[in-house]
Amino acid sequence: MFTGIVREVGAVASFDGSRLVVEAPETAAGADVGDSVSVAGVCLTVVEQREGRLAFDVVPETLDRTALGGLAPGRAVNLELSLRVGDRLGGHVVQGHVDAVGRVRSVTPEGDGRRVWVDAPKGVLTYCLEKGSIAVEGVSLTVAALDDDGFEVALIPHTLDVTTLGRLASGDEVNLEADVLGKVVERLVAARLP
C-alpha cells in the first residue's frame, strides 16, 4: 500500500521488456529484495538492489494494463516505497494496481501551477468525482473537474517540481488508479441488491 506521495524521481537505466532497472539512490537505500515499490504508479517487487539501482521483473499482465512498456533509458519515473506500520498517510490509499492508461488532453499554465486534463476510460471515470482522489503516475491528486471523457487536476508548483508531472505534455500516456474506496462501496452495495 502507498500514499501517492512521491519520495524520489528515479531514472530508467535499462528495460528489456521484462527486466526494469531504475537508478534511484534514495529509494534503493531504503528497499530490500522482496519489497514493494511504486514505479510510475505501478506496484513492483524489488528483485535486485545494488549501487543505487533497483531491478524489477515486469510480466506481460503488467505491460498490458499499464504504460510501462513505453519506458526507455533515461526516462524519469515517480518512486515511492510501500507504507510501513506507523507511517503517515499524507495522500490517499493507493494500491499500485493501475486501473487503466489515460492520455493527457491538455496542459494549461495557471499562475505558478498547471491545470491538466486527462482523457480516461469509462471504467476509471465511474469512480471519479469532483474533489475526490485519483492517482496519476502514482501521484495522489484531487479531481478538480470532470466531463464525459476525462478529468482535470490542478497541480501546485511543489508537485510539478518533485514529480514527473511537471514534464507532462498533450498526448502523453499516464497510469491511472481510481480511489479504491469507491470500488469497495460499489461491491458492497451490489452484494446487497437482489
C-alpha positions as CSV (number, residue, x, y, z in Angstrom):
1,M,0.0,0.0,0.0
2,F,1.2,3.5,-0.8
3,T,0.0,7.1,-0.2
4,G,0.7,8.7,-3.6
5,I,3.3,11.0,-2.1
6,V,6.3,10.6,-4.3
7,R,9.6,10.4,-2.4
8,E,12.1,10.3,-5.4
9,V,12.1,10.7,-9.1
10,G,14.3,8.0,-10.5
11,A,15.6,7.3,-14.0
12,V,15.3,4.2,-16.1
13,A,18.7,2.6,-16.5
14,S,17.5,-0.2,-18.8
15,F,14.4,-2.0,-19.7
16,D,14.4,-5.1,-22.0
17,G,10.7,-5.7,-21.9
18,S,10.8,-7.9,-18.8
19,R,13.6,-6.6,-16.5
20,L,13.3,-3.0,-15.5
21,V,16.3,-1.4,-13.8
22,V,15.9,2.1,-12.2
23,E,18.6,4.4,-10.9
24,A,17.2,5.5,-7.5
25,P,19.8,6.2,-4.8
26,E,17.4,7.3,-2.0
27,T,14.7,4.6,-2.7
28,A,17.4,1.9,-3.1
29,A,18.9,2.8,0.2
30,G,15.5,2.0,1.9
31,A,14.5,-1.0,-0.1
32,D,15.4,-4.7,0.2
33,V,14.8,-7.6,-2.2
34,G,11.1,-8.6,-1.9
35,D,9.9,-5.1,-1.0
36,S,7.1,-3.3,-3.0
37,V,7.9,-0.1,-4.7
38,S,5.5,2.1,-6.7
39,V,7.2,2.9,-10.0
40,A,5.2,5.4,-12.1
41,G,2.2,4.3,-10.0
42,V,2.7,0.5,-10.6
43,C,3.4,-1.7,-7.6
44,L,6.5,-3.7,-8.5
45,T,8.6,-6.1,-6.4
46,V,12.3,-5.5,-5.9
47,V,14.3,-8.5,-7.3
48,E,17.7,-6.9,-7.1
49,Q,19.2,-3.9,-5.2
50,R,22.7,-2.6,-5.5
51,E,24.7,0.5,-6.1
52,G,21.8,2.9,-6.0
53,R,19.8,0.8,-8.5
54,L,16.7,-1.3,-8.2
55,A,15.7,-4.1,-10.6
56,F,12.1,-5.3,-11.1
57,D,10.6,-8.1,-13.2
58,V,7.7,-6.9,-15.3
59,V,5.3,-9.6,-16.6
60,P,3.0,-9.3,-19.7
61,E,-0.1,-8.7,-17.5
62,T,1.6,-5.6,-16.1
63,L,2.6,-4.4,-19.6
64,D,-0.9,-5.0,-20.9
65,R,-2.5,-2.8,-18.2
66,T,0.0,0.0,-17.8
67,A,2.1,2.4,-19.7
68,L,5.4,0.8,-18.5
69,G,6.0,-0.7,-21.9
70,G,6.9,2.7,-23.3
71,L,9.8,3.2,-20.8
72,A,13.2,3.9,-22.3
73,P,16.6,4.5,-20.7
74,G,16.8,8.0,-19.2
75,R,13.0,8.3,-18.7
76,A,12.1,9.7,-15.3
77,V,9.7,7.7,-13.1
78,N,8.0,8.6,-9.8
79,L,9.0,6.3,-6.9
80,E,7.5,5.5,-3.5
81,L,8.4,2.8,-1.0
82,S,5.4,0.9,0.4
83,L,3.9,2.1,3.7
84,R,5.2,0.7,7.0
85,V,3.2,0.5,10.2
86,G,3.2,3.9,11.8
87,D,4.0,5.9,8.6
88,R,2.0,9.0,7.8
89,L,-0.9,8.7,5.3
90,G,-0.4,12.1,3.6
91,G,-2.1,11.4,0.3
92,H,-4.8,8.8,-0.1
93,V,-4.8,5.0,-0.1
94,V,-3.0,3.9,-3.3
95,Q,-2.5,0.2,-4.1
96,G,-0.3,0.5,-7.1
97,H,-2.8,-1.6,-9.1
98,V,-3.3,0.5,-12.2
99,D,-6.9,0.6,-13.5
100,A,-6.1,1.9,-16.9
101,V,-3.9,4.1,-19.1
102,G,-5.1,7.6,-19.7
103,R,-3.9,10.2,-22.2
104,V,-3.1,13.8,-21.4
105,R,-5.6,16.0,-23.3
106,S,-4.1,19.4,-22.4
107,V,-1.7,21.2,-20.0
108,T,-2.5,24.8,-19.2
109,P,-0.5,27.2,-17.1
110,E,-2.4,28.6,-14.1
111,G,-0.3,31.1,-12.1
112,D,2.7,29.1,-10.9
113,G,0.8,25.8,-11.3
114,R,-0.8,24.0,-14.1
115,R,-4.2,22.5,-15.0
116,V,-4.0,19.1,-16.7
117,W,-6.9,17.4,-18.4
118,V,-6.6,13.6,-18.8
119,D,-8.8,11.5,-21.0
120,A,-9.7,8.3,-19.2
121,P,-11.7,5.1,-19.9
122,K,-15.3,5.0,-18.6
123,G,-14.2,2.3,-16.1
124,V,-12.0,4.9,-14.3
125,L,-14.4,7.8,-14.7
126,T,-17.1,5.8,-13.0
127,Y,-15.1,6.2,-9.7
128,C,-14.2,9.9,-10.2
129,L,-15.9,12.7,-8.5
130,E,-15.1,16.3,-8.1
131,K,-12.9,16.8,-5.1
132,G,-12.3,13.0,-5.0
133,S,-8.9,11.3,-5.2
134,I,-7.2,9.9,-8.2
135,A,-3.6,8.6,-8.7
136,V,-1.8,9.7,-11.9
137,E,1.6,8.1,-12.4
138,G,1.5,7.2,-8.7
139,V,0.8,10.8,-7.5
140,S,-2.1,11.4,-5.2
141,L,-4.2,14.1,-6.7
142,T,-7.6,15.8,-6.3
143,V,-10.1,15.8,-9.2
144,A,-10.9,19.5,-10.0
145,A,-13.4,18.9,-12.8
146,L,-15.0,16.2,-14.9
147,D,-16.5,15.8,-18.3
148,D,-17.8,12.8,-20.3
149,D,-14.3,11.9,-21.5
150,G,-11.9,12.7,-18.6
151,F,-11.0,14.7,-15.6
152,E,-8.9,17.7,-14.7
153,V,-6.4,18.1,-11.9
154,A,-4.8,21.3,-10.6
155,L,-1.0,20.9,-10.0
156,I,0.8,23.1,-7.5
157,P,4.4,24.2,-8.1
158,H,5.7,21.7,-5.5
159,T,4.1,18.7,-7.3
160,L,5.5,20.0,-10.6
161,D,9.0,20.2,-9.1
162,V,9.2,16.9,-7.2
163,T,7.3,14.5,-9.6
164,T,7.3,13.7,-13.3
165,L,4.0,15.5,-13.7
166,G,5.9,18.8,-14.5
167,R,7.0,17.1,-17.7
168,L,3.6,16.2,-19.0
169,A,2.5,17.2,-22.5
170,S,-0.6,16.7,-24.6
171,G,-0.7,13.1,-25.9
172,D,1.4,11.6,-23.1
173,E,0.1,8.3,-21.7
174,V,-0.3,8.1,-17.9
175,N,-1.0,5.3,-15.4
176,L,-4.3,5.8,-13.6
177,E,-5.6,4.3,-10.4
178,A,-9.1,5.3,-9.1
179,D,-9.7,5.6,-5.4
180,V,-10.2,2.1,-4.0
181,L,-12.9,3.3,-1.6
182,G,-15.4,3.8,-4.4
183,K,-14.8,0.3,-5.7
184,V,-15.3,-1.2,-2.2
185,V,-18.6,0.7,-1.7
186,E,-19.8,-0.4,-5.2
187,R,-19.1,-4.0,-4.4
188,L,-20.8,-3.9,-1.0
189,V,-23.9,-2.2,-2.4
190,A,-24.1,-4.7,-5.3
191,A,-23.9,-7.6,-2.9
192,R,-26.9,-6.4,-1.0
193,L,-29.1,-5.8,-4.1
194,P,-31.5,-8.6,-5.1
